[in-house]
Amino acid sequence: MKTQKNSNSPSKKTKRTSMRRRKVKKVKLDKNKVTLLCGIIFLICCVCIAVNVLSQSAKSKNIAEIAKSEKKTEQRQQNSGELGKTQKKKEVSDSKELKKSADSAKKDENSKNVNKTSQKQNADSKKNPAKSIENTNKIQTENKNIQKTKPEIENKSKTVENLEKSKKNEQIQNKEKKQDLPFLIPPAQNGATLVFVIDDAGMNAEYTKRYASLPFPLTIAVLPKLLHSKDCAYIVRSSGKELILHQPMQSLNHNLDPGPGKISVDMSFSQISSIINENLAEIGPGVKGLNNHEGSEVTEDVLRIGAVLDVCLENKIYFLDSRTTANTKAPQAALERDMTIFEKSGPYIDNIVSREAMLKEIYKSLEAANKNGSAIVIAHVDKSAEILPKLLEQMYPYLLKAGYRFATPSTLR
């Protein structure tokens, strides 16, 4: 029995070892397979990546080619459109030429038909004189209708022309307004002060209102013994502007009549005094001064102009010499009385009644004010009322910006 056990024991050991070897071999085979599988998977991934890259590059190329093809198609369409336009223009021109030729052919046919109808009418008239009379009556009525329509067409054309002219005039006026402003105003120097004196009020109250409504100080001189002397004086007082008497005086030219209430050289001193006082009373209260209307003969006479200055001293009003003559003796008479008077130191603004001419004179006034510190300039109510008040109103804000002052003779003392 022991021998049997011994014989069996080695066989069992061999079986175990063989089983272990088999197991080991199986494990080794499994690892190799795993590595192979991993390698295959890696290759497959690489191939997939490469395929994706290639497909993306192909897509980008396709997109670029598509964009290029679209640009080419757009250019072709544009070129085709331009060609189409040119072809259309050619077709339109050709069609116009064809229409013209057709119209000319129709005109020729119509003229032929007219000739034929006229011939037929002549033949019919020979055969049937009654029908020819009816046809002539119809033609006459048609001609009358045509003659009636002609003036209507002419009137319409005239209205169109008038509208076009009015538009052109409006455009020209707008351009002139734009060119007028702003004004070429030099800057003020030496405290430049402008004194505007407006003479000859008393004939037209409306014109006086235009000057009295200006937005700066000025002086208005009213003539005595005229239709609207009192009304104009009232307008000046109520507006707050400075009121003076515009005293008529005899001129060297005796053909010129200075008007009622005048002073002449052959008058006595008492006569001169009574006439001036009467004129001052008519103009009313608030008179600040007196200046001469015409008066070149009186102002050249030292005695007579001295008598005028004596009346001014009695009434405590100033005298403004309008300097109608270079040989005026008013300054000499004032020195004899130790009296200060005022003199026109700028131009007459409205010797020429036009906007351009008056602008030039105002610019001269600015030069005088810049040189001397002030300039007294004179204009006339009735002479330039249609232009000068608007011009001064437009210039006023620009003159203020340039530094000019506005005053009256009484405030210059």
C-alpha positions as CSV (number, residue, x, y, z in Angstrom):
1,M,0.0,0.0,0.0
2,K,2.9,2.3,0.8
3,T,4.4,1.6,-2.5
4,Q,1.2,2.7,-4.3
5,K,1.2,6.0,-2.4
6,N,4.7,6.7,-3.4
7,S,4.0,5.9,-7.0
8,N,1.1,8.2,-7.0
9,S,2.8,11.2,-5.4
10,P,5.2,12.2,-8.2
11,S,2.5,12.1,-10.7
12,K,0.4,14.6,-8.8
13,K,3.4,17.0,-8.6
14,T,3.9,16.9,-12.3
15,K,0.3,17.6,-12.9
16,R,0.4,20.7,-10.8
17,T,3.5,22.1,-12.4
18,S,2.1,21.4,-15.8
19,M,-1.1,23.2,-14.9
20,R,0.9,26.2,-13.6
21,R,2.9,26.3,-16.8
22,R,-0.3,26.3,-18.8
23,K,-1.7,29.1,-16.7
24,V,1.5,31.1,-17.2
25,K,1.4,30.6,-20.9
26,K,-2.2,31.7,-21.0
27,V,-1.4,34.9,-19.1
28,K,1.5,35.7,-21.5
29,L,-0.8,35.2,-24.5
30,D,-3.3,37.6,-23.1
31,K,-0.7,40.4,-22.7
32,N,0.4,40.2,-26.2
33,K,-3.1,40.4,-27.5
34,V,-3.7,43.5,-25.4
35,T,-0.6,45.2,-26.8
36,L,-1.7,44.3,-30.3
37,L,-5.1,45.6,-29.7
38,C,-3.7,48.9,-28.3
39,G,-1.5,49.3,-31.3
40,I,-4.3,48.7,-33.6
41,I,-6.5,51.2,-31.8
42,F,-3.7,53.8,-31.8
43,L,-3.3,53.3,-35.6
44,I,-7.0,53.6,-36.1
45,C,-7.1,56.9,-34.1
46,C,-4.1,58.3,-36.1
47,V,-5.9,57.4,-39.3
48,C,-9.1,59.1,-38.1
49,I,-7.2,62.2,-37.1
50,A,-5.5,62.3,-40.5
51,V,-8.8,61.8,-42.3
52,N,-10.4,64.7,-40.3
53,V,-7.5,67.0,-41.0
54,L,-7.6,66.2,-44.7
55,S,-11.3,66.7,-44.8
56,Q,-11.1,70.1,-43.0
57,S,-8.4,71.3,-45.4
58,A,-10.5,70.1,-48.3
59,K,-13.5,71.9,-46.9
60,S,-11.6,75.1,-46.5
61,K,-10.3,74.8,-50.0
62,N,-13.8,74.2,-51.2
63,I,-15.1,77.3,-49.3
64,A,-12.3,79.5,-50.8
65,E,-13.1,78.2,-54.2
66,I,-16.8,78.8,-53.7
67,A,-16.1,82.4,-52.5
68,K,-13.9,83.0,-55.6
69,S,-16.6,81.6,-57.8
70,E,-19.2,83.9,-56.1
71,K,-17.0,86.9,-56.7
72,K,-16.5,85.9,-60.3
73,T,-20.2,85.5,-60.7
74,E,-20.9,88.9,-59.1
75,Q,-18.3,90.5,-61.4
76,R,-19.9,88.8,-64.4
77,Q,-23.4,90.0,-63.2
78,Q,-22.1,93.5,-62.9
79,N,-20.4,93.4,-66.3
80,S,-23.6,91.8,-67.7
81,G,-25.6,94.6,-66.0
82,E,-23.4,97.3,-67.5
83,L,-23.6,95.6,-70.9
84,G,-27.4,95.4,-70.4
85,K,-27.6,99.0,-69.6
86,T,-25.5,99.9,-72.6
87,Q,-27.6,97.6,-74.7
88,K,-30.8,99.2,-73.3
89,K,-29.4,102.6,-74.1
90,K,-28.7,101.5,-77.6
91,E,-32.2,100.0,-77.8
92,V,-33.8,103.2,-76.5
93,S,-31.8,105.3,-78.9
94,D,-32.7,102.9,-81.7
95,S,-36.3,102.9,-80.7
96,K,-36.3,106.7,-80.6
97,E,-34.8,106.8,-84.1
98,L,-37.4,104.3,-85.3
99,K,-40.1,106.4,-83.7
100,K,-38.8,109.5,-85.4
101,S,-38.6,107.8,-88.7
102,A,-42.1,106.4,-88.1
103,D,-43.4,109.9,-87.2
104,S,-41.9,111.4,-90.2
105,A,-43.4,108.7,-92.4
106,K,-46.8,109.3,-90.7
107,K,-46.4,113.0,-91.3
108,D,-45.7,112.3,-95.0
109,E,-48.7,110.0,-95.2
110,N,-50.9,112.6,-93.4
111,S,-49.7,115.3,-95.8
112,K,-50.5,112.9,-98.7
113,N,-53.9,112.2,-97.2
114,V,-54.5,115.9,-96.8
115,N,-53.6,116.5,-100.3
116,K,-55.8,113.6,-101.4
117,T,-58.7,114.9,-99.3
118,S,-58.3,118.4,-100.6
119,Q,-58.3,117.0,-104.1
120,K,-61.4,115.0,-103.3
121,Q,-63.0,118.0,-101.7
122,N,-62.4,120.0,-104.8
123,A,-63.8,117.3,-106.9
124,D,-66.8,117.0,-104.6
125,S,-67.3,120.7,-104.5
126,K,-67.5,120.7,-108.3
127,K,-70.1,118.0,-108.1
128,N,-71.9,119.0,-104.9
129,P,-71.5,122.7,-104.0
130,A,-73.7,122.2,-100.8
131,K,-71.3,119.7,-99.3
132,S,-68.3,121.9,-100.1
133,I,-70.0,124.8,-98.2
134,E,-70.5,122.5,-95.1
135,N,-66.9,121.4,-95.2
136,T,-65.7,125.0,-95.4
137,N,-67.9,125.9,-92.4
138,K,-66.5,123.0,-90.4
139,I,-62.9,124.1,-91.2
140,Q,-63.7,127.6,-90.2
141,T,-65.1,126.5,-86.8
142,E,-62.0,124.4,-86.2
143,N,-59.8,127.3,-87.0
144,K,-61.7,129.5,-84.6
145,N,-61.3,126.9,-81.8
146,I,-57.6,126.7,-82.5
147,Q,-57.4,130.5,-82.3
148,K,-59.3,130.5,-79.0
149,T,-56.9,127.9,-77.5
150,K,-53.8,129.8,-78.6
151,P,-54.2,132.7,-76.1
152,E,-54.9,130.3,-73.3
153,I,-51.7,128.5,-74.0
154,E,-49.9,131.8,-74.2
155,N,-51.3,132.9,-70.9
156,K,-50.2,129.7,-69.3
157,S,-46.7,130.1,-70.6
158,K,-46.7,133.7,-69.4
159,T,-47.7,132.6,-65.9
160,V,-45.0,130.0,-65.8
161,E,-42.4,132.6,-66.9
162,N,-43.7,135.0,-64.2
163,L,-43.3,132.3,-61.6
164,E,-39.8,131.6,-62.7
165,K,-38.9,135.3,-62.6
166,S,-40.4,135.7,-59.1
167,K,-38.3,132.7,-57.9
168,K,-35.2,134.2,-59.4
169,N,-35.9,137.6,-57.8
170,E,-36.4,135.9,-54.4
171,Q,-33.1,134.1,-54.8
172,I,-31.3,137.3,-55.8
173,Q,-32.9,139.2,-52.8
174,N,-31.8,136.4,-50.4
175,K,-28.3,136.5,-51.8
176,E,-28.2,140.3,-51.3
177,K,-29.4,140.0,-47.8
178,K,-26.7,137.4,-47.0
179,Q,-24.0,139.6,-48.6
180,D,-25.2,142.7,-46.7
181,L,-24.5,141.1,-43.3
182,P,-22.2,141.0,-41.4
183,F,-20.9,144.6,-42.0
184,L,-17.2,145.4,-42.4
185,I,-17.0,147.5,-39.2
186,P,-13.5,148.5,-37.8
187,P,-13.0,148.3,-34.1
188,A,-13.7,151.5,-32.1
189,Q,-10.8,153.6,-31.0
190,N,-10.5,156.6,-28.6
191,G,-13.9,155.9,-27.2
192,A,-15.5,156.5,-30.6
193,T,-19.1,158.0,-30.2
194,L,-21.6,158.3,-32.9
195,V,-24.2,161.2,-32.9
196,F,-27.0,160.8,-35.5
197,V,-29.1,163.9,-36.2
198,I,-32.1,163.4,-38.4
199,D,-33.3,166.7,-40.0
200,D,-36.5,167.9,-41.8
201,A,-39.2,166.2,-39.6
202,G,-42.6,167.8,-39.8
203,M,-44.0,166.6,-43.2
204,N,-44.6,162.9,-42.5
205,A,-45.4,161.5,-39.1
206,E,-45.0,157.8,-40.2
207,Y,-41.5,158.4,-41.4
208,T,-40.6,160.2,-38.2
209,K,-41.9,157.1,-36.3
210,R,-39.4,154.9,-38.2
211,Y,-36.5,156.9,-36.9
212,A,-38.0,157.5,-33.4
213,S,-38.3,153.7,-33.0
214,L,-34.6,153.0,-33.5
215,P,-33.0,151.2,-30.5
216,F,-30.3,153.8,-29.8
217,P,-30.1,157.5,-28.8
218,L,-30.4,160.0,-31.6
219,T,-31.6,163.5,-32.3
220,I,-34.6,164.5,-34.5
221,A,-34.9,168.1,-35.7
222,V,-38.4,169.3,-36.4
223,L,-39.3,172.1,-38.9
224,P,-41.8,174.7,-37.6
225,K,-45.2,175.7,-39.1
226,L,-45.7,172.6,-41.2
227,L,-48.8,170.3,-41.4
228,H,-47.4,167.7,-39.0
229,S,-44.8,169.7,-37.0
230,K,-46.6,169.3,-33.7
231,D,-47.4,165.6,-34.3
232,C,-43.8,164.8,-35.2
233,A,-42.6,166.7,-32.1
234,Y,-44.9,164.7,-29.9
235,I,-43.7,161.4,-31.5
236,V,-40.1,162.4,-30.7
237,R,-40.8,163.4,-27.1
238,S,-42.9,160.2,-26.4
239,S,-40.2,157.9,-27.9
240,G,-37.5,159.4,-25.6
241,K,-35.4,160.6,-28.4
242,E,-33.8,164.1,-28.3
243,L,-36.0,166.9,-29.8
244,I,-34.5,170.1,-31.4
245,L,-35.8,172.9,-33.5
246,H,-34.8,172.8,-37.2
247,Q,-34.7,176.6,-37.7
248,P,-35.1,177.7,-41.3
249,M,-32.6,180.4,-42.4
250,Q,-31.9,182.2,-45.7
251,S,-29.5,180.6,-48.1
252,L,-27.0,182.3,-50.4
253,N,-29.1,181.0,-53.2
254,H,-32.2,183.1,-53.0
255,N,-34.1,180.7,-55.3
256,L,-34.2,178.2,-52.4
257,D,-37.0,178.9,-50.0
258,P,-36.2,177.5,-46.6
259,G,-39.9,177.4,-45.6
260,P,-42.1,179.2,-43.2
261,G,-40.7,180.6,-39.9
262,K,-37.4,181.5,-41.6
263,I,-34.8,184.1,-40.6
264,S,-33.2,186.4,-43.2
265,V,-30.2,188.8,-43.1
266,D,-32.5,191.9,-43.5
267,M,-34.2,191.2,-40.2
268,S,-33.5,193.0,-37.0
269,F,-32.2,191.3,-33.9
270,S,-35.6,191.6,-32.2
271,Q,-37.4,190.1,-35.2
272,I,-35.0,187.2,-35.2
273,S,-35.6,186.6,-31.5
274,S,-39.4,186.8,-31.7
275,I,-39.5,184.3,-34.7
276,I,-37.2,181.8,-33.0
277,N,-39.2,182.0,-29.7
278,E,-42.5,181.5,-31.6
279,N,-41.1,178.4,-33.4
280,L,-39.8,177.0,-30.1
281,A,-43.3,177.5,-28.5
282,E,-44.9,175.7,-31.4
283,I,-42.6,172.7,-31.2
284,G,-43.5,172.4,-27.5
285,P,-41.7,171.5,-24.3
286,G,-38.5,169.4,-24.1
287,V,-36.6,171.1,-26.9
288,K,-32.9,170.6,-26.2
289,G,-31.3,172.6,-29.0
290,L,-31.5,174.3,-32.4
291,N,-29.8,173.8,-35.7
292,N,-30.0,175.6,-39.0
293,H,-32.0,174.5,-42.0
294,E,-30.2,175.9,-45.1
295,G,-29.0,179.2,-43.8
296,S,-25.7,179.7,-45.5
297,E,-26.2,183.5,-45.9
298,V,-27.3,183.9,-42.2
299,T,-24.4,181.8,-40.8
300,E,-21.9,183.8,-42.8
301,D,-23.2,187.0,-41.1
302,V,-21.5,187.3,-37.7
303,L,-24.2,189.7,-36.3
304,R,-27.2,187.7,-37.4
305,I,-25.9,184.3,-36.3
306,G,-24.8,186.1,-33.1
307,A,-28.5,187.1,-32.5
308,V,-29.5,183.4,-33.0
309,L,-26.9,182.3,-30.4
310,D,-28.3,185.0,-27.9
311,V,-31.7,183.3,-28.2
312,C,-30.2,179.9,-27.5
313,L,-28.5,181.3,-24.4
314,E,-31.7,182.8,-23.1
315,N,-33.6,179.5,-23.5
316,K,-30.7,177.4,-22.3
317,I,-30.5,175.3,-25.4
318,Y,-27.5,174.4,-27.5
319,F,-26.8,175.4,-31.1
320,L,-25.6,172.9,-33.7
321,D,-24.1,174.3,-36.8
322,S,-25.0,172.1,-39.8
323,R,-22.1,173.8,-41.7
324,T,-24.0,174.4,-44.9
325,T,-21.1,176.7,-45.8
326,A,-17.4,176.6,-45.1
327,N,-17.4,180.3,-44.3
328,T,-19.7,180.0,-41.3
329,K,-19.2,182.6,-38.6
330,A,-20.9,180.6,-35.9
331,P,-17.7,179.5,-34.2
332,Q,-16.5,183.2,-34.1
333,A,-19.8,184.4,-32.6
334,A,-19.7,181.6,-30.0
335,L,-16.1,182.7,-28.9
336,E,-17.3,186.3,-28.5
337,R,-20.0,185.0,-26.1
338,D,-17.8,182.4,-24.4
339,M,-20.3,179.8,-25.6
340,T,-19.7,176.2,-26.6
341,I,-21.5,175.1,-29.8
342,F,-21.6,171.9,-31.8
343,E,-20.7,171.4,-35.4
344,K,-21.3,168.7,-37.9
345,S,-18.1,166.7,-37.9
346,G,-19.1,163.8,-40.2
347,P,-20.7,163.5,-43.6
348,Y,-24.3,164.0,-44.8
349,I,-25.3,160.3,-44.9
350,D,-28.0,160.5,-47.5
351,N,-26.8,162.9,-50.2
352,I,-27.2,159.9,-52.5
353,V,-30.2,157.8,-51.6
354,S,-29.0,154.2,-52.0
355,R,-28.0,151.5,-49.6
356,E,-24.5,151.2,-50.9
357,A,-23.9,155.0,-50.9
358,M,-25.2,155.4,-47.4
359,L,-23.1,152.5,-46.1
360,K,-20.0,154.2,-47.5
361,E,-20.9,157.5,-45.7
362,I,-21.5,155.6,-42.4
363,Y,-18.1,154.0,-42.8
364,K,-16.6,157.5,-43.2
365,S,-18.5,158.5,-40.0
366,L,-16.8,155.6,-38.2
367,E,-13.4,156.8,-39.4
368,A,-14.1,160.4,-38.1
369,A,-15.3,159.0,-34.7
370,N,-12.1,156.9,-34.4
371,K,-9.9,160.0,-35.2
372,N,-11.7,162.6,-33.1
373,G,-13.5,160.6,-30.4
374,S,-16.9,161.5,-31.7
375,A,-18.7,162.3,-35.0
376,I,-21.9,164.2,-35.5
377,V,-23.5,163.1,-38.8
378,I,-26.8,164.3,-40.4
379,A,-29.5,162.6,-42.4
380,H,-33.1,163.6,-43.4
381,V,-36.4,162.1,-42.5
382,D,-38.4,162.2,-45.7
383,K,-35.4,161.7,-48.0
384,S,-34.1,158.3,-46.9
385,A,-36.9,156.8,-44.7
386,E,-37.3,153.8,-47.0
387,I,-33.7,152.6,-46.6
388,L,-31.8,154.3,-43.8
389,P,-33.8,153.3,-40.6
390,K,-33.6,149.6,-41.6
391,L,-29.9,149.9,-42.4
392,L,-29.1,151.6,-39.0
393,E,-31.2,149.0,-37.1
394,Q,-29.2,146.2,-38.8
395,M,-25.9,147.8,-38.1
396,Y,-26.6,148.7,-34.5
397,P,-25.7,145.3,-32.9
398,Y,-22.5,145.0,-34.9
399,L,-21.5,148.6,-34.0
400,L,-22.0,147.8,-30.3
401,K,-19.9,144.6,-30.6
402,A,-17.1,146.7,-32.3
403,G,-17.2,149.1,-29.2
404,Y,-18.9,152.2,-30.6
405,R,-21.1,154.4,-28.3
406,F,-24.2,156.3,-29.2
407,A,-25.1,159.8,-27.9
408,T,-26.9,163.1,-28.5
409,P,-25.3,166.6,-28.6
410,S,-26.7,167.4,-25.1
411,T,-25.0,164.3,-23.6
412,L,-21.6,165.3,-25.2
413,R,-21.3,168.4,-23.1
